[in-house]
């Protein structure tokens, strides 16, 4: 797998993105691939 230009997000970054951080959103749009661990997805599901 080629990971050039891809990012792996942690919980803090996902929360900031969900809170509409404009700088973070711009940076995420510039990536070729975004990966979110299942633990972060579970946190999002349980926290909301």
C-alpha positions as CSV (number, residue, x, y, z in Angstrom):
1,X,0.0,0.0,0.0
2,X,1.3,3.4,-0.9
3,X,0.8,5.8,2.0
4,X,2.3,9.0,0.5
5,X,-0.1,11.8,1.2
6,X,-2.3,9.8,3.5
7,X,-3.1,10.5,7.2
8,X,-4.2,8.4,10.2
9,X,-6.5,10.4,12.5
10,X,-6.7,10.1,16.2
11,X,-9.7,11.0,18.4
12,X,-8.6,14.6,19.0
13,X,-8.3,15.4,15.3
14,X,-11.7,13.7,14.5
15,X,-13.4,15.8,17.3
16,X,-11.8,19.0,16.0
17,X,-13.0,18.2,12.5
18,X,-16.5,17.5,13.7
19,X,-16.4,20.9,15.4
20,X,-15.7,22.5,12.1
21,X,-12.1,23.6,12.6
22,X,-11.5,25.4,9.2
23,X,-7.7,25.0,9.2
24,X,-8.0,21.3,9.9
25,X,-10.7,20.8,7.3
26,X,-8.5,22.4,4.7
27,X,-5.5,20.2,5.6
28,X,-7.7,17.1,5.4
29,X,-9.0,18.0,2.0
30,X,-5.4,18.2,0.8
31,X,-4.7,14.5,1.6
32,X,-5.1,11.7,-0.8
33,X,-6.4,9.2,1.8
34,X,-7.7,9.5,5.3
35,X,-7.7,6.6,7.7
36,X,-9.7,6.5,11.0
37,X,-9.1,3.6,13.5
38,X,-12.1,1.7,14.6
39,X,-11.5,2.8,18.2
40,X,-12.0,6.4,17.1
41,X,-15.2,5.5,15.2
42,X,-16.5,3.7,18.3
43,X,-15.7,6.8,20.4
44,X,-17.7,9.0,18.0
45,X,-20.6,6.6,18.1
46,X,-20.7,6.4,21.9
47,X,-20.0,10.0,22.6
48,X,-22.8,11.5,20.5
